[in-house]
Amino acid sequence: MDFDFTDEQTQLREAVHKWVEKAYTFERRKTIVANGGFDRQVWGELAELGLMGLTVPEADGGLGMGAVESMVVLEELGKGLVLEPYVQALIATQFLVKHASPEVKETWLGPLIAGESVIALAHMERGARYRLAPAATQAVEKEGGYLLTGQKSLVPIGDRADAWIVPAQHLGATALFIVERQAAGVQLQAYITQDGSRAAELTLENTPAQLLTKDGDDALQQAAYIGMASVCAEGVGVMEQTVALTAEYLNQRKQFGVVIASFQALRHRMADMKMQLELGRSMNYYAWLKLDEPVAIERKLALSRAKYQLGQSMRYVGQQSVQLHGGIGVTDEYIGSHYFKKLTQLEMTWGDSLYHLGIISENMQATAGVTA
């Protein structure tokens, strides 16, 4: 199998890398955090790069690219600790392209690709842990439309989104609906998360909604797979920067008149960090290559395997970086502490390591599959 990136994928990586390096500095990021953890201007800049329509077919106004291109972009955004949740754009555009009616697609897809609107998936509920279904939120049909009642937690950029994609129970099955922020019966409680990004608790009370698809279970599961793979890609980018920052620090910090990078014990720990990064990188590739796997159980296990390994790698790299830095490693003014917080939060996003280990364990067979 050829794991080399094409010229087009390499150029895409370089374009995003240059934008992160020049336009999304650590100082700008701190300003965004101070202003609430989300910047519409940055959202528009991502759209100007063509990223909002990256996987949208050309016939619908996008670039028509695929999973590997998405992975490349997310790795680079991870390196820059970009707060704006680009994965929400990937999920929303996939929902609209694959499941929306022509009328719904016309209303929302164009503005989303142009960076003029923000749509977030609001699927998490209290007590559900990482399970997707069944949702406690209820939908009732009334006068040709739908009314939703329920609560959603940890909605990314919840109060800054123009609309949310909301799973709800309708006639005993999960359906997906679009709810506009200005709709009646919407209540929001916003807050900043540990990595500096923005989220909200969303309460709906007889809130008007537009049906997206009645086939909600499959669509929501595919969104979860995209989310898991995205965490893996972001994690690789953050780990890569963390390893580089730690190596730079060890080559500058001196004890007993010599740089501490010359200490054999610390060199071994750096080697272990690098090994965990490369383990995570290979499983990240595995996750994205399995996104379109036709066998459902194999796709499910592949994403859980990847998320578990990335969870272990991110935890190890983040913790070792703090240990090797010492006190400065947890100082808010130092970027290393923000890498650590991001890695810790990513490990718990779209299912933590124990959750995915449980899925893998439940589906283990009597043999490893290499013998009859």
C-alpha positions in Angstrom: 0.0 0.0 0.0 1.3 3.5 -0.9 1.4 5.8 2.1 3.0 8.7 0.3 0.9 11.8 0.0 0.1 13.1 -3.5 1.3 16.5 -4.7 -2.1 17.9 -4.2 -2.3 16.7 -0.5 1.2 18.0 0.2 0.2 21.5 -1.2 -2.9 21.5 0.9 -0.9 20.7 4.0 1.6 23.5 3.2 -1.2 26.0 2.6 -2.8 25.2 6.0 0.6 25.1 7.7 1.5 28.6 6.4 -1.9 30.0 7.5 -1.5 28.6 11.0 2.1 29.8 11.3 1.4 33.4 10.1 -2.2 34.0 11.0 -3.0 31.9 14.0 -0.2 32.8 16.4 -0.2 32.0 20.1 -0.9 35.7 20.9 -3.9 35.7 18.6 -5.1 32.5 20.2 -4.9 34.0 23.7 -6.9 37.0 22.5 -9.6 34.7 21.1 -9.8 32.8 24.4 -10.1 36.1 26.3 -13.0 37.1 23.9 -14.9 33.8 24.4 -13.1 31.0 22.6 -14.4 31.5 19.1 -13.7 34.0 16.4 -16.0 34.5 13.4 -13.2 36.1 11.4 -11.1 32.9 11.8 -14.1 30.9 10.7 -14.2 33.0 7.6 -10.4 32.6 7.0 -10.8 28.9 7.0 -13.6 29.2 4.5 -11.3 31.4 2.3 -8.8 28.5 2.2 -11.6 26.3 0.9 -11.7 24.1 3.9 -15.4 24.4 4.7 -16.3 22.7 1.5 -13.3 20.4 1.4 -15.3 17.2 1.2 -18.4 18.6 -0.5 -18.8 17.4 -4.1 -17.9 20.0 -6.8 -21.4 19.9 -8.1 -22.5 21.3 -4.7 -19.9 24.0 -4.7 -17.1 22.2 -2.8 -13.6 20.9 -3.6 -14.6 17.3 -3.8 -11.7 16.0 -1.7 -11.8 13.0 0.6 -10.8 11.6 4.0 -7.0 11.8 3.6 -7.3 15.5 2.7 -9.4 16.1 5.8 -6.8 14.3 8.0 -4.0 16.5 6.6 -5.9 19.7 7.4 -6.8 18.6 10.9 -3.2 17.6 11.7 -2.1 21.1 10.8 -4.9 22.8 12.7 -3.9 20.6 15.7 -0.4 21.9 15.5 -1.7 25.5 15.8 -4.2 24.6 18.7 -6.9 26.2 16.5 -9.9 26.7 18.8 -12.6 27.0 16.1 -14.1 23.4 15.8 -13.5 22.7 12.1 -14.7 19.1 12.6 -18.2 20.6 13.1 -18.0 21.9 9.5 -17.0 18.5 8.2 -19.9 16.8 10.0 -22.5 19.4 9.1 -21.5 19.4 5.4 -21.7 15.6 5.3 -25.2 15.7 6.8 -26.4 18.2 4.4 -24.9 16.6 1.3 -26.0 13.1 2.1 -29.3 13.5 3.9 -30.8 17.0 3.4 -33.7 17.7 1.1 -32.9 20.1 -1.8 -34.7 22.9 0.0 -32.7 22.4 3.3 -29.5 22.0 1.3 -30.1 25.3 -0.6 -30.7 27.1 2.7 -27.7 26.0 4.6 -25.0 24.4 2.5 -23.9 27.5 0.5 -23.5 29.8 3.5 -21.7 27.1 5.5 -19.1 26.6 2.7 -18.7 30.4 2.4 -18.0 30.6 6.2 -21.1 32.9 6.6 -22.9 30.5 8.9 -22.0 28.0 11.7 -23.8 24.7 12.3 -22.9 22.5 15.3 -24.0 19.0 16.1 -25.8 18.9 19.5 -26.0 15.2 20.3 -24.6 14.7 23.8 -27.1 14.3 26.7 -26.6 14.1 30.5 -26.2 10.5 31.7 -25.6 9.1 28.2 -21.8 9.1 28.7 -20.5 8.4 25.2 -23.5 6.5 23.9 -25.3 8.0 20.9 -28.7 6.5 21.2 -31.5 6.5 22.2 -31.8 10.3 22.7 -34.1 11.5 25.5 -35.0 14.6 23.4 -38.5 14.1 21.9 -39.9 15.4 18.6 -43.6 15.7 17.9 -45.2 16.6 14.6 -47.5 19.5 14.5 -49.1 21.5 11.7 -46.7 20.2 9.1 -43.6 20.9 11.2 -41.9 19.5 14.3 -41.5 20.7 17.9 -38.5 19.5 20.0 -38.2 19.2 23.8 -35.1 18.2 25.6 -31.6 19.1 26.7 -28.2 18.7 25.0 -24.8 19.1 26.7 -21.3 20.2 25.7 -22.5 21.6 22.4 -19.4 23.0 20.6 -19.6 26.8 20.1 -23.2 26.3 21.2 -24.3 29.9 21.7 -22.2 31.2 18.7 -23.8 28.7 16.2 -26.5 29.9 13.8 -28.2 26.5 14.0 -27.7 23.0 15.5 -28.2 19.5 14.2 -30.2 17.8 16.9 -31.0 14.1 17.3 -34.4 13.4 18.8 -36.8 10.5 19.2 -39.8 10.5 16.8 -42.2 7.6 16.6 -39.8 5.3 18.3 -36.8 6.1 16.0 -34.0 8.6 16.0 -34.4 11.4 13.5 -32.2 14.4 12.9 -33.5 18.0 12.9 -32.1 21.5 12.3 -32.9 24.0 14.9 -32.1 27.7 14.4 -30.7 29.7 17.2 -33.4 32.3 17.0 -36.2 29.7 17.3 -38.7 30.0 20.1 -38.1 27.9 23.2 -34.2 27.9 23.0 -32.2 28.5 26.1 -28.4 28.5 26.3 -25.8 28.4 29.0 -22.4 29.0 27.5 -18.9 28.5 29.1 -15.2 28.1 28.2 -13.8 24.5 28.2 -10.4 23.5 29.6 -8.6 24.0 26.3 -10.0 27.5 25.8 -12.7 26.7 23.3 -16.4 27.4 23.7 -19.4 25.1 24.5 -22.9 25.4 25.8 -25.8 23.6 27.4 -28.8 23.7 25.1 -32.4 23.5 26.3 -35.3 23.1 23.9 -38.9 23.6 25.0 -41.5 23.0 22.2 -38.9 24.5 19.8 -39.7 24.6 16.1 -37.4 22.4 14.0 -36.8 21.4 10.4 -36.5 17.7 9.6 -33.1 16.7 8.2 -33.5 12.9 8.0 -35.5 10.2 9.6 -32.6 7.8 9.2 -30.9 9.3 12.2 -29.1 6.3 13.7 -26.8 5.6 10.7 -26.2 9.3 10.0 -25.3 10.0 13.6 -23.0 7.0 13.8 -21.1 8.1 10.7 -20.8 11.6 12.3 -19.3 9.9 15.4 -16.7 8.1 13.2 -15.7 11.4 11.6 -15.4 12.9 15.1 -13.2 10.1 16.3 -11.0 10.2 13.3 -10.7 14.0 13.6 -9.6 13.7 17.2 -6.9 11.3 16.1 -5.7 13.7 13.5 -5.7 16.7 15.7 -4.0 14.7 18.4 -1.1 13.8 16.1 -0.6 17.5 15.2 -0.6 18.5 18.9 1.7 15.6 19.9 4.1 16.5 17.1 4.4 20.1 18.4 4.7 18.9 22.0 7.6 16.6 21.2 9.4 19.3 19.3 8.8 21.9 22.1 10.1 19.4 24.7 13.2 18.6 22.7 13.9 22.3 22.2 13.6 22.9 26.0 15.9 20.0 26.9 18.5 21.4 24.5 18.4 24.8 26.2 18.0 24.0 29.9 21.2 23.5 31.8 22.1 21.7 35.0 25.6 21.2 36.4 26.9 23.3 33.5 25.6 21.1 30.7 22.3 20.9 28.8 19.9 18.3 30.3 19.4 16.8 26.8 22.8 15.1 27.4 21.4 13.1 30.3 20.8 9.5 29.2 17.6 9.0 31.3 16.0 12.1 29.7 17.0 11.0 26.2 15.3 7.7 26.8 12.1 9.4 27.9 12.2 11.6 24.8 12.6 8.4 22.7 9.5 7.0 24.4 7.6 10.1 23.6 8.6 9.9 19.9 7.6 6.2 19.8 4.1 7.1 21.2 3.8 9.9 18.6 4.6 7.4 15.7 2.3 4.8 17.1 -0.5 7.4 17.2 0.4 8.6 13.7 0.1 5.1 12.2 -3.2 4.5 13.9 -4.4 7.9 12.7 -3.8 6.8 9.1 -5.6 3.5 9.9 -8.7 5.4 11.2 -9.0 7.6 8.2 -8.5 4.8 5.7 -11.2 2.8 7.4 -13.8 5.6 7.4 -15.4 4.2 4.2 -15.0 0.5 5.2 -18.1 -1.3 3.9 -18.2 -3.8 6.7 -19.9 -2.0 9.6 -18.3 -3.9 12.5 -14.8 -3.6 11.0 -15.3 0.2 10.6 -16.5 0.4 14.2 -13.6 -1.6 15.6 -11.1 0.2 13.5 -12.1 3.6 14.8 -12.2 2.4 18.4 -8.8 0.8 18.1 -7.4 4.1 16.7 -9.1 6.2 19.4 -7.8 3.9 22.1 -4.2 4.1 20.9 -4.4 7.8 20.4 -5.8 8.2 23.9 -2.9 6.3 25.4 -0.3 8.2 23.2 -1.8 11.6 23.9 -1.9 11.0 27.7 1.7 9.8 27.7 3.2 12.5 25.5 1.3 15.3 27.4 2.3 14.0 30.9 5.9 13.4 30.0 6.2 16.8 28.5 5.1 18.4 31.8 7.4 16.2 33.8 10.4 17.1 31.6 9.7 20.8 31.6 9.1 21.0 35.4 7.1 24.0 36.8 7.1 26.0 33.5 5.2 23.1 31.9 2.0 24.0 33.7 2.4 27.8 33.4 -0.5 29.5 31.5 1.9 31.9 29.7 3.9 29.0 28.2 2.4 27.3 25.2 3.4 23.8 26.5 0.7 23.9 29.1 -1.9 24.5 26.4 -0.6 21.5 24.4 -1.1 19.4 27.6 -4.6 20.7 28.2 -5.6 20.1 24.6 -4.2 16.5 24.6 -6.0 15.8 27.9 -9.3 17.1 26.5 -8.9 15.3 23.2 -8.4 12.0 25.0 -11.9 12.4 26.5 -13.6 13.6 23.3 -15.8 11.2 21.3 -15.2 8.5 23.9 -12.3 8.2 26.3 -9.8 5.3 26.3 -11.7 3.1 28.7 -14.9 3.5 26.6 -13.2 2.4 23.4 -11.3 -0.4 25.2 -14.7 -1.7 26.2 -16.0 -1.8 22.7 -12.8 -3.6 21.5 -13.1 -6.1 24.4 -16.8 -6.8 23.7 -16.0 -7.7 20.1 -12.9 -9.9 20.7 -13.0 -13.3 19.1 -11.6 -16.6 20.2 -8.8 -16.3 17.7 -6.9 -13.3 16.4 -8.2 -14.0 12.9 -5.0 -15.4 11.5 -5.8 -19.1 11.9 -8.8 -21.1 10.8 
